[in-house]
């Protein structure tokens, strides 16, 4: 797909979304929209006390993501291509893991009001990685509030992400085996990815440097 206007990079915490978003935006002379995770004042508290802080953490993220992405529905505002390091539906993946049933009922009402203003990207790049890769990268980037993330939580995220992306129908998806790629270290990996982007078709597409 060569004539894209808006693409999104997705994947579990620490998989390398922001790195790839930045590289693609630079190479295609596109505008990058990066999620300000550190700007959520509830997030450090959530990792210390999930039961108490899950709902305000999730609502803050939901409204922040909505405010960033709602203007993309007006294609006349597109002076440059757009690359984001998240999709709006990401919020629901996390909400259904972190919230209790009463909170989910309220969350869904808010989500459904906002979701109608959000458009799908031309395609999504899903960086898929296993538990060991994710945990290693989380430790490597060294965010203090992430040090307490346990493996069971990451396993649940990986499962939920895989389920979502193997059933998505709203736009094409390119699934990348992120265990074996390093777009910063190996320029050949990035060049191969750009060639693969040209060939993206509807449905699920796959990319692996070992293929």
C-alpha positions as CSV (number, residue, x, y, z in Angstrom):
1,X,0.0,0.0,0.0
2,X,1.8,3.1,-1.2
3,X,-0.8,5.8,-1.1
4,X,-1.5,5.7,2.6
5,X,-2.3,8.8,4.6
6,X,-2.6,7.5,8.2
7,X,-1.0,4.4,9.8
8,X,-0.7,3.2,13.4
9,X,1.9,1.1,15.1
10,X,0.6,-1.2,17.9
11,X,1.8,-3.8,20.4
12,X,2.2,-4.7,24.0
13,X,4.1,-2.4,26.5
14,X,7.8,-2.0,25.7
15,X,7.7,-3.8,22.3
16,X,9.1,-0.9,20.3
17,X,6.1,1.0,19.0
18,X,7.5,4.5,19.5
19,X,10.9,3.6,18.0
20,X,9.2,2.3,14.8
21,X,6.8,5.2,14.7
22,X,9.6,7.7,14.8
23,X,11.6,5.9,12.2
24,X,8.7,5.7,9.8
25,X,7.6,9.3,10.3
26,X,11.2,10.5,9.6
27,X,11.6,8.3,6.5
28,X,8.2,9.2,5.0
29,X,8.4,12.9,6.0
30,X,5.2,12.2,8.1
31,X,3.9,13.7,11.3
32,X,4.2,11.4,14.3
33,X,1.6,11.3,17.0
34,X,3.2,9.7,20.1
35,X,1.2,8.7,23.2
36,X,2.2,10.6,26.3
37,X,2.1,7.7,28.7
38,X,4.2,9.5,31.3
39,X,1.6,12.4,31.2
40,X,-1.0,10.2,33.0
41,X,-0.7,11.3,36.7
42,X,-2.5,8.1,37.8
43,X,-0.3,5.6,36.1
44,X,2.5,5.2,38.8
45,X,-0.3,4.8,41.4
46,X,-2.0,2.2,39.3
47,X,1.1,-0.1,39.3
48,X,1.3,0.3,43.1
49,X,-2.5,-0.2,43.7
50,X,-4.3,-1.4,40.6
51,X,-7.7,-2.0,42.2
52,X,-7.9,1.5,43.5
53,X,-6.4,3.4,40.5
54,X,-7.5,1.3,37.5
55,X,-10.6,3.4,36.6
56,X,-9.1,6.9,36.8
57,X,-6.0,5.7,34.9
58,X,-8.1,4.2,32.1
59,X,-10.5,7.2,31.8
60,X,-7.5,9.6,31.6
61,X,-6.0,7.5,28.8
62,X,-9.3,7.2,27.0
63,X,-9.9,11.0,27.0
64,X,-6.3,11.7,26.0
65,X,-6.4,9.3,23.1
66,X,-9.7,10.7,22.0
67,X,-8.5,14.3,22.0
68,X,-5.4,13.3,20.0
69,X,-7.2,11.2,17.4
70,X,-10.6,12.8,16.8
71,X,-9.2,15.5,14.4
72,X,-7.9,12.8,12.0
73,X,-11.5,12.2,10.9
74,X,-11.2,15.5,8.9
75,X,-9.0,14.5,6.0
76,X,-8.8,18.1,4.9
77,X,-6.5,18.7,7.8
78,X,-4.0,16.2,6.5
79,X,-1.1,18.3,5.2
80,X,1.3,15.4,5.9
81,X,1.0,11.7,6.4
82,X,0.3,10.6,9.9
83,X,2.0,7.8,11.9
84,X,0.8,7.1,15.5
85,X,2.1,4.7,18.1
86,X,-1.3,3.6,19.2
87,X,-4.9,3.0,18.1
88,X,-8.1,4.1,19.9
89,X,-9.2,0.5,20.4
90,X,-6.1,-0.1,22.5
91,X,-7.9,1.6,25.3
92,X,-10.6,-1.1,25.4
93,X,-8.0,-3.9,25.4
94,X,-6.5,-2.5,28.6
95,X,-9.9,-1.6,30.2
96,X,-11.2,-5.1,29.9
97,X,-8.2,-6.4,31.7
98,X,-7.9,-3.8,34.4
99,X,-11.5,-2.9,35.3
100,X,-14.1,-4.7,37.3
101,X,-17.6,-5.4,35.9
102,X,-19.2,-2.2,37.3
103,X,-16.4,-0.1,36.0
104,X,-16.6,-1.7,32.6
105,X,-20.3,-0.9,32.3
106,X,-19.6,2.8,32.9
107,X,-16.5,2.7,30.8
108,X,-18.4,1.2,27.8
109,X,-20.9,4.0,27.9
110,X,-18.2,6.7,27.7
111,X,-16.2,4.7,25.1
112,X,-19.2,4.2,22.8
113,X,-20.0,8.0,22.9
114,X,-16.4,8.8,21.8
115,X,-15.6,6.0,19.4
116,X,-18.0,7.2,16.7
117,X,-15.7,10.2,16.1
118,X,-12.6,8.1,15.5
119,X,-11.5,6.8,12.0
120,X,-9.5,3.7,11.3
121,X,-6.0,4.0,9.9
122,X,-5.2,2.9,6.4
123,X,-3.4,-0.1,8.0
124,X,-2.0,-1.1,11.4
125,X,1.5,-2.5,12.1
126,X,1.2,-5.0,15.0
127,X,4.6,-5.7,16.7
128,X,4.1,-9.2,18.1
129,X,6.6,-10.5,20.6
130,X,6.9,-13.2,23.2
131,X,7.0,-12.8,27.0
132,X,10.8,-12.9,27.3
133,X,11.3,-10.2,24.6
134,X,8.8,-7.9,26.2
135,X,10.1,-8.3,29.8
136,X,13.7,-7.7,28.5
137,X,12.7,-4.5,26.7
138,X,10.7,-3.2,29.7
139,X,13.7,-3.6,31.9
140,X,16.0,-2.1,29.4
141,X,14.1,1.2,29.1
142,X,14.1,1.5,32.8
143,X,10.9,3.4,33.7
144,X,10.6,3.3,37.5
145,X,6.9,2.7,37.6
146,X,7.2,-0.3,35.3
147,X,9.7,-2.1,37.5
148,X,6.9,-3.8,39.3
149,X,5.1,-5.2,36.3
150,X,4.7,-8.9,36.7
151,X,4.9,-11.5,34.0
152,X,1.3,-12.7,34.5
153,X,0.0,-9.2,33.5
154,X,2.2,-9.1,30.4
155,X,1.0,-12.6,29.5
156,X,-2.6,-11.4,29.7
157,X,-1.8,-8.4,27.6
158,X,-0.1,-10.6,24.9
159,X,-3.1,-12.9,24.8
160,X,-5.6,-10.0,24.6
161,X,-3.6,-8.2,21.8
162,X,-3.3,-11.4,19.8
163,X,-7.0,-12.1,20.1
164,X,-7.8,-8.6,19.0
165,X,-5.5,-8.4,16.0
166,X,-6.3,-11.9,14.7
167,X,-10.0,-10.9,14.5
168,X,-9.8,-7.3,13.4
169,X,-11.7,-6.4,10.2
170,X,-11.8,-2.6,10.1
171,X,-8.5,-2.2,8.2
172,X,-5.5,-4.3,7.0
173,X,-2.9,-5.4,9.6
174,X,0.8,-6.2,9.1
175,X,2.0,-8.5,11.9
176,X,5.7,-8.3,12.5
177,X,7.7,-10.9,14.4
178,X,9.3,-8.4,16.8
179,X,11.4,-11.0,18.6
180,X,13.9,-11.0,15.7
181,X,13.9,-7.5,14.4
182,X,15.8,-4.4,15.5
183,X,15.0,-1.5,13.2
184,X,17.5,0.8,14.9
185,X,20.4,-1.6,14.9
186,X,19.9,-3.2,11.5
187,X,19.0,-0.8,8.7
188,X,18.3,-3.8,6.4
189,X,15.4,-4.7,8.7
190,X,13.8,-1.3,8.1
191,X,14.4,-1.4,4.3
192,X,12.7,-4.8,4.2
193,X,9.8,-3.5,6.1
194,X,9.3,-0.6,3.7
195,X,9.2,-3.0,0.8
196,X,6.6,-5.1,2.7
197,X,4.5,-2.0,3.3
198,X,4.2,-1.5,-0.4
199,X,2.7,-5.0,-0.7
200,X,0.1,-4.8,2.1
201,X,-3.3,-6.1,1.1
202,X,-6.7,-6.4,2.9
203,X,-6.9,-8.7,5.9
204,X,-3.9,-10.0,7.8
205,X,-0.3,-9.7,6.4
206,X,2.9,-11.1,7.9
207,X,6.5,-9.8,8.0
208,X,9.5,-11.7,9.4
209,X,13.2,-11.0,8.6
210,X,13.6,-14.8,8.5
211,X,11.0,-15.5,5.9
